[in-house]
């Protein structure tokens, strides 16, 4: 699973939890903390990447960034 996929899942989870429990609930705050941690991991990962790798992280659906499994 790519970091972009993890970010998408964490975002969806945080939105779902907050809509269920409310924005002020500790579950909601914890879910958004998890999103922030994953985003921080991505920003640290960007420091060692080439310009092309950064482009693909920001644009995973771009034709030149798609990876096909055999």
N, C-alpha and C positions, 0 to 999 in steps of 0.2 A: 504494500500500500504506500503510495507516495505521500509526501508531506502535504501537498495540496488537497488530497483526498481526506486526510486526517483533519485538516482545517475545515473543510466543507462539512464533515460529519460533526465536528465539535460545534460549529456554528448552528447547524440544524438542531443539535441536541440542546444547546443553550436556549434557542428560541422556543423549543417545545417545553422545556422545563419552566421557563419564565412565564409562558402562557398558561401553564398548568398551576403553578404555585404563586405567581405574582412577582412583580419586579423587586419587591423588597424582601422576599424570602431568602434565607441563607442558601437554599439549593440553587436558586437563580444566580446569586453572587458567585457561588463556587463554580457553576457552569461557565460563567463568563471569565473567571480566573483561569480555567482550563483553556479557553480560547486564547487568552492573552499569552499563556505559556507556549502554546503551539506557534503562535505568531512570532514570539520572541525567538524560538528555535529556528524558524525560517529566516529571520533577519540575521542571526548569527551564521547560518549556513551560507547566506549570500556573500559573506566576506571572502570566501575562498573559491568563488565560482567565476567562470569566464563570463563575458558579456552575453554569449549565446545561451549559456545555462541559465543566467538570470532572466533572459527573455523568455525562455521556455517555462520557467517557474511562474512568470507573470502571465503567460499566454499558453497554457497547456494544450489548448485545442488548435493551435496554429499547425498548419500542415507540416512544416519542417520540424516540429517538436513531437509529433506522434510516433509512438513506438509500437511496432507490430510484432506479436508473438507468432512463432511458426507452429 
